[in-house]
Amino acid sequence: MLSNTCKYAIRAVIYLAVNDEDGKKIGIKQISKELDIPTPFLGKILQSLAKQKLLKSTKGPHGGFCLGRSADEITLFDIVSIIDGSDVFTNCLIGMHSCKSNGKEGYACPVHDQYSAIRKQMFEFFSGETIAKILSNMEDKADYIKL
């Protein structure tokens, strides 16, 4: 359901939240190494999140990334909508252009009724699940990061 890019973004934000210490910036090479994500690819992901103010970035020898908002203000929906877009929460599951999920006056696709309830639950989960909640569910935070 989520792209690998989006999964990497979520893991990176969790990593930054776990290591959040008074606005301390973490370098991209360290994040890349810890999460086993190629540095150039991770750089593009983190820049996208920084451009939308989810993260802060600083260039230079003491630069790096940190959270742009507190962990309790960042939801999974924020990350998904920046990286993958919000189509999964609004559009037709099977991509029928005439489906009324797409905001058109049309017919319901063959899975419309079943997926509508699931789509609503997914939206509620993603928009209600904050990075702070995720951190509170992690007992030994370091063990989770490389998953």
N, C-alpha and C positions, 0 to 999 in steps of 0.2 A: 504494500500500500504506500509506504514512504520510499522515496528514492534513497540510494546509498548516500548521496550528498546531504540529504536532510538528516539521515541517521548520524552522519559524521558531525553535522552542525549541532545536533542535540547533545551528543557526547562531548563535544568541545565546550559547549556552554556549561554542562554539568562539571566538567573538569575545571573550568575557570571559577565556578561557584565553590567547588570543594577547596580550591586554593586561594580563595578571596581573602586577602589580608590588607585591610586599610588602603585599598586602591592600588595595591602592588601589581605591576604589569608583568605578564609572563610572556617570554619570547616565543615566537612561532616555532622555532626549532625544538624547543623543549616540549611544547604541546604536541607537535608532530611526532616526536620520538616516543613520548608517553602513550599516545593514542594509536601509534602505528598507522598514521595517515600521511601520504606523500605531502611534503612541505608546500610545493607550489599549489596543489589542489586545496589544501587546508587554507592557504593564504587567500585564495579567492572566496572561499566560504566565509572566513572571518571578516574580510573586507565588506562582503554583502551585509553581514550582521551589524558591522560598525556603521555602515552607511545609513542604516535604518535606526541607529542610536541604541541598538540592543547591547552592543559592546562599545567600549572606548578603545581607541588604538593610538599609540604614540610611536613615532619613528625615532631612530637613533640608537646609540649603544645601550641605553637604559630603557629602550622602548619595549613595546609588546602590547598585549591585550589584557583587558579586565572587563568585568561586567559594566554595562552602561546604566543599568538600573539595579535595584535590589532584587535578590533571587525570588522574593515573594511577589514581585511585579512582572516577572517574565513567565509567560505561559508557553506550553508546547505549541499552542495555536500561533503565537507570535513567531516562533521559529519556523514552523511548517509554512505559514503564509508567506514569509520572506523567501524561503528557499524553494518550495514546491508550488506555492500559490494555494489558494483556498478552494480550488475547483472540486476537490474530493468531498468537500462539505456542502457543495451546492449543485454540481452538475450531475447529469445522468450517469449511472454506473457503467453502462455499456456504450455510452457515447452517441446515443440516438439524438440527432439534432432536433427532431420534432417532439421529444419528450417534454412534458410540462415542467420537469425539474430544471430545464434550461431557461425557464422564465417565458416560454412561448405558450401561446394558446394552442395546445396540441393534445395529443393522446399520451396516456401514460405508457411507458415502455413495459415490456414483459416482467421486469423485476422492480418496477417503480414502487409499488405498495410495500413490498418486503424491505427494500433498501431505504425507504424514507425513514422508517423507525431507527434503523441502524445508523444512518447518516446523522440523525438528530442526537443519538447517544454519543457518537464519535465527536460531534461538535461540542457537546456538553463536557465530555471528558477532556479533550484537547484544550478547550478554553478555560477549564477549571483547574487543570493540573499545572501547578507552578513548579519552577525549579526548586524552590524552598521545600515544597511538599516531597519532591523526589529525594532531596537530600535528607529529609527527616526519615525517609523509609530505608535509607542506607545505613547499616550498622557499621561496617568497616569500609568507609568510602573508597579507600585506595584499591580494594579488590574489584570494585565494580567498573572502574574506568576503562580497563582493557577489554571489556566484553564486546 
